[in-house]
Amino acid sequence: MIEPGQANNVLLPGVQFYCIKSSKNRAIYAFGLSKAYRQHAPARLNLFVLRYKHLQAPIVTYISMMIKKLLLTAGIFFITLSVKAQPVRYKNMVFEYIKTTIDLSYDAADPAGKNKARRFDLYQPAGDTALSRPLIIWMHGGGFKFGSKDDKSNQIWGRFFAQRGYVVATINYTLSRKLPFLHFDELKRSCYNGVLDAKRAIGFFKQHSHAYHIDPSKIILAGNSAGGMIALQAAFSTNAELARFAGVADEYPDDQQLLKVAGVINFWGAIFNLDWLKNCLQLPLVSVYGSTDSIVAPTHKGPPLYGAADIFKMATALGIPNDVKVFEGYSHELHKRFNPVFSGGKDTQARWLEAAQFAADFLYKQVIK
């Protein structure tokens, strides 16, 4: 027989007590369960049961003992639930709203931003009071000929990482007037010019780190496709190495130091020389690519261009902190079938967000913690 106990709201408001009387062994079982516990843990319906064999003793005494156990266990449960539910900055979405400022200039010689090639948009978490935040500089794709910071993918990633507490600058860079995706020599020169712009942007943000509340020691280079190539070359090669490879005169012969950044996000980009990875053995690197990508092949196919699969293999062999995510059956920009005119529908955008979360998890472990 099961019936509600008479001690409800007397011993503990909000806790429902029940008594079970067994005629077979003349035992009484008393148990209680709070309304909140019933609602939040239906799958863990652990009833706190006390058995009483001697009917002469007051049932209230045993209910009191049960309450102590109930309170202790329920308290631990709700503390654990609260900790688990708390979003983690730089990993989970912490800010619902963001602040976006567009068409700023990272060129010190052109503060008004007349040169569109050196403009950037800034994404920041709205209402954030942190004074020293990591910065992600994101560079768009487009074969060094097309694209801009206004690309849909860059806007999505700018908002995504800003909602997790980062400052994100999506930047333009100098594009080729020729067809670099048809002429490899022009592609090399275009990448060199893009790297110079990326370094210029890094210098700007380091100089203005206080104004933008940026931690200058935690600047992360990121990009998709051509932008990923710029990020990789900028982080792992010197000016001299890249200029020599591109067959151009080094514009900064006195600066042969490696760029100091905190990490690299490579979305379906490539590096010209795998040996350049040896220049930065401690630099965290995360890559994403589609397994059927024929635009920037994941593995070496012809010219000296090594995609994300080759990079992951070499970086792992060198002990570089790195990881990779492969989208099986998807092509460049994570399209099912790549179309440079079509930016991508909802399914593609969902994959972009999945890739971004993979990168955020990696950065949290390797750069932030």
C-alpha positions in Angstrom: 0.0 0.0 0.0 1.3 3.4 -1.0 -0.1 6.6 0.5 1.1 10.2 1.0 2.7 10.8 4.4 1.2 13.2 6.9 4.4 15.0 7.5 4.5 16.9 4.2 5.2 20.7 4.6 5.9 20.2 8.2 9.3 18.5 8.0 10.3 20.2 4.8 8.2 22.4 2.5 8.1 21.2 -1.1 9.1 17.6 -0.3 6.5 14.9 -0.9 6.7 12.0 1.4 5.2 8.5 1.0 4.9 5.5 3.2 4.8 1.9 2.0 3.5 -0.7 4.5 4.3 -4.3 3.9 2.0 -6.9 5.6 4.4 -9.7 4.9 7.3 -8.6 7.1 5.5 -5.8 9.0 8.0 -3.3 7.7 7.4 0.3 6.9 9.3 2.2 4.2 9.3 6.0 4.1 10.7 8.0 1.2 10.5 11.6 0.0 11.2 13.4 -3.2 11.3 17.2 -3.7 9.3 18.7 -6.6 12.5 20.3 -8.1 14.3 17.0 -7.9 11.4 15.2 -9.6 11.4 17.7 -12.4 15.2 17.8 -13.1 16.1 14.2 -12.7 13.4 11.9 -13.9 16.0 9.5 -15.3 17.7 9.3 -12.0 14.7 8.7 -9.8 16.7 7.6 -6.8 14.3 7.2 -3.9 15.8 7.6 -0.5 14.2 4.7 1.3 14.4 3.9 5.0 13.1 0.6 6.3 11.6 0.4 9.7 10.8 -3.0 11.1 9.6 -1.9 14.5 6.2 -0.3 14.3 6.4 0.9 17.9 9.0 3.7 16.9 7.6 7.0 15.6 7.8 7.2 11.8 8.7 10.9 12.0 12.1 10.0 13.4 12.9 7.9 10.3 11.5 10.5 8.0 13.9 13.1 9.7 16.8 10.8 9.0 15.7 10.4 5.4 15.5 14.2 5.0 19.1 14.6 5.9 20.2 12.1 3.3 17.8 13.7 0.7 19.1 17.2 1.3 22.8 16.1 1.1 22.3 14.1 -2.1 20.0 16.7 -3.8 22.4 19.5 -2.8 25.3 17.7 -4.5 23.1 17.0 -7.5 22.1 20.6 -8.0 25.7 21.9 -7.5 26.9 19.5 -10.1 24.0 20.5 -12.5 24.9 24.1 -12.0 28.6 23.6 -12.8 27.8 21.5 -15.9 25.3 24.1 -17.2 27.6 27.0 -16.8 28.9 28.0 -20.3 32.7 28.3 -20.6 34.1 31.5 -22.2 36.1 31.0 -25.4 34.5 27.5 -25.8 30.7 27.9 -25.5 28.4 30.8 -26.4 28.5 33.3 -23.5 27.3 36.4 -25.2 24.0 36.5 -27.0 24.6 39.9 -28.6 27.6 41.2 -30.4 28.8 44.6 -31.5 30.0 45.0 -35.1 32.0 47.9 -36.5 32.6 47.9 -40.2 35.0 49.4 -42.7 37.8 50.3 -40.3 41.4 50.6 -41.6 44.5 48.6 -40.4 46.8 50.7 -42.6 48.5 53.4 -40.5 49.2 55.4 -43.7 45.5 55.3 -44.6 43.5 55.7 -41.4 40.4 56.8 -43.3 40.4 53.5 -45.2 40.3 54.8 -48.7 42.2 51.7 -49.8 39.5 49.0 -49.5 42.1 46.3 -49.6 43.1 47.2 -46.1 39.8 47.5 -44.4 38.5 45.4 -41.6 35.3 44.7 -39.7 35.4 44.2 -36.0 33.2 41.8 -34.1 33.1 42.1 -30.3 30.9 40.6 -27.6 28.3 43.3 -26.5 28.5 44.4 -22.9 31.9 42.6 -22.3 33.9 44.1 -19.5 37.1 42.1 -20.1 40.1 44.3 -20.8 42.5 41.8 -22.4 40.9 39.4 -24.9 42.3 37.1 -27.6 42.0 38.3 -31.1 41.3 36.3 -34.2 42.3 37.8 -37.5 40.3 36.1 -40.2 41.1 36.2 -43.9 38.6 35.3 -46.6 38.9 32.9 -49.6 38.5 33.6 -53.3 41.6 32.3 -55.0 43.5 35.6 -54.3 41.3 37.2 -57.0 37.8 37.4 -55.5 36.1 37.6 -52.1 36.2 40.1 -49.2 35.6 40.5 -45.5 31.9 40.8 -46.4 31.6 37.1 -47.4 28.8 35.2 -45.7 31.2 32.7 -44.2 33.4 35.4 -42.6 30.4 37.1 -41.1 29.2 33.8 -39.6 32.6 33.0 -38.1 33.0 36.6 -36.9 29.8 36.4 -34.9 30.4 32.8 -33.8 33.7 33.6 -32.1 32.6 37.0 -30.7 29.7 35.2 -29.0 32.3 33.1 -27.3 34.2 36.1 -26.0 36.9 36.6 -28.7 37.5 39.8 -30.6 37.4 39.0 -34.3 38.7 41.1 -37.2 37.7 40.0 -40.6 40.1 41.7 -43.0 40.5 42.5 -46.7 43.9 42.1 -48.3 45.5 42.9 -51.7 44.0 40.9 -54.5 45.6 40.0 -57.8 44.7 41.8 -61.0 45.5 38.6 -62.9 44.2 35.0 -62.6 46.3 33.4 -59.8 44.1 30.2 -59.7 45.2 29.5 -63.3 48.8 30.5 -63.0 50.8 29.1 -60.1 53.5 31.7 -60.3 50.9 34.4 -59.9 49.3 32.5 -57.0 52.7 32.5 -55.2 53.2 36.2 -55.7 49.6 36.9 -54.6 50.1 34.9 -51.4 53.2 36.8 -50.6 51.3 40.1 -51.0 48.6 38.7 -48.8 51.1 37.7 -46.1 52.5 41.3 -46.0 49.0 42.6 -45.4 48.4 40.0 -42.7 51.6 41.1 -40.9 50.5 44.7 -41.3 47.2 43.9 -39.7 49.0 42.2 -36.8 51.2 45.2 -36.3 48.2 47.5 -36.2 46.4 45.5 -33.6 49.4 45.1 -31.4 49.9 48.8 -31.5 46.3 49.5 -30.7 45.7 46.5 -28.3 44.7 48.8 -25.4 42.1 50.6 -27.5 40.5 47.3 -28.6 41.0 45.5 -25.3 43.2 42.9 -26.9 45.8 40.6 -25.4 48.7 41.1 -27.9 50.2 37.8 -26.9 47.1 35.9 -28.0 46.6 36.9 -31.6 45.4 34.0 -33.7 45.7 33.9 -37.5 42.8 32.3 -39.3 41.4 31.9 -42.8 39.5 29.8 -45.3 40.9 28.7 -48.7 43.3 31.5 -49.9 42.9 33.0 -46.5 44.0 29.8 -44.9 47.1 29.8 -47.1 47.9 33.3 -46.0 47.6 32.3 -42.4 49.9 29.3 -42.8 52.6 31.1 -44.8 52.5 34.1 -42.5 52.9 32.0 -39.4 55.4 29.3 -40.5 57.7 31.1 -43.0 60.0 34.1 -42.9 59.8 36.9 -45.3 63.0 35.7 -47.0 61.8 32.2 -47.4 58.4 33.2 -48.9 59.9 35.9 -51.2 62.5 33.5 -52.5 59.9 30.8 -53.2 57.5 33.4 -54.8 60.4 34.7 -57.0 59.9 38.3 -55.8 62.2 40.8 -54.1 61.8 40.8 -50.3 60.2 44.1 -49.4 61.5 43.8 -45.8 65.0 42.3 -46.0 65.9 43.6 -42.5 63.0 41.7 -40.9 63.8 38.0 -40.9 62.1 37.1 -37.7 59.3 34.6 -37.6 55.9 36.1 -36.9 54.8 35.6 -33.3 51.2 34.5 -33.1 49.3 32.3 -30.6 47.7 29.9 -33.0 46.5 29.2 -36.6 43.1 28.2 -37.9 43.4 26.6 -41.4 40.1 26.0 -43.1 40.8 24.1 -46.3 44.1 26.0 -47.0 47.5 24.7 -47.9 51.2 25.4 -47.4 53.9 25.6 -50.1 56.6 23.8 -48.1 56.0 21.2 -45.4 59.5 21.9 -44.0 58.4 25.3 -43.0 56.4 23.7 -40.2 59.7 23.0 -38.5 60.1 26.7 -37.9 57.4 26.8 -35.3 57.3 23.5 -33.4 55.2 24.9 -30.5 52.6 26.8 -32.5 49.1 25.3 -32.2 47.5 24.5 -35.5 43.9 23.3 -36.2 42.7 22.4 -39.7 39.4 21.5 -41.3 38.8 20.2 -44.9 36.4 18.3 -47.0 37.5 14.8 -48.2 36.5 15.4 -51.8 38.0 18.9 -52.2 39.5 19.2 -55.7 40.2 23.0 -55.5 42.7 22.8 -52.7 43.5 19.1 -52.5 44.0 17.7 -49.0 47.2 15.9 -50.2 49.9 16.9 -52.7 48.8 16.4 -56.3 51.1 18.4 -58.6 52.6 21.8 -57.8 54.3 22.4 -54.4 51.1 22.8 -52.5 50.3 20.6 -49.5 46.8 20.5 -48.1 45.4 19.9 -44.7 45.8 16.1 -44.7 49.6 16.5 -45.5 49.9 19.3 -42.9 48.3 17.2 -40.2 50.5 14.2 -40.9 53.7 16.3 -40.9 52.7 18.4 -37.9 51.9 15.3 -35.9 55.3 13.7 -36.8 57.0 16.9 -35.7 55.1 17.0 -32.4 53.3 20.2 -33.2 50.1 20.6 -31.1 47.5 20.2 -33.9 44.3 18.6 -34.8 42.2 18.1 -37.9 38.5 17.5 -38.7 37.5 15.9 -42.0 34.1 16.3 -43.5 33.7 13.1 -45.4 32.0 13.4 -48.8 32.2 17.2 -49.0 34.2 19.5 -51.2 35.8 22.9 -51.1 34.2 25.3 -48.6 32.3 22.2 -47.3 29.9 22.3 -50.2 28.5 19.0 -51.4 29.7 20.1 -54.9 31.7 23.3 -54.9 30.1 26.3 -56.6 32.2 29.5 -56.4 29.1 31.6 -57.3 26.8 30.2 -54.6 28.0 31.0 -51.1 26.3 28.1 -49.4 22.8 27.2 -48.1 21.7 26.3 -44.6 23.3 22.9 -44.7 26.6 24.3 -45.7 26.4 27.0 -43.1 25.6 24.4 -40.5 28.9 22.7 -41.4 30.7 26.0 -41.2 29.4 26.3 -37.6 30.4 22.8 -36.8 33.9 23.5 -38.1 34.1 26.6 -36.0 33.1 24.8 -32.9 35.8 22.2 -33.5 38.3 25.1 -33.8 37.0 26.8 -30.7 37.4 23.6 -28.7 40.9 23.2 -29.9 41.9 26.8 -29.2 40.4 26.6 -25.7 42.6 23.6 -24.9 45.8 24.6 -26.7 45.8 28.5 -26.5 43.4 29.7 -23.8 43.8 27.3 -20.9 
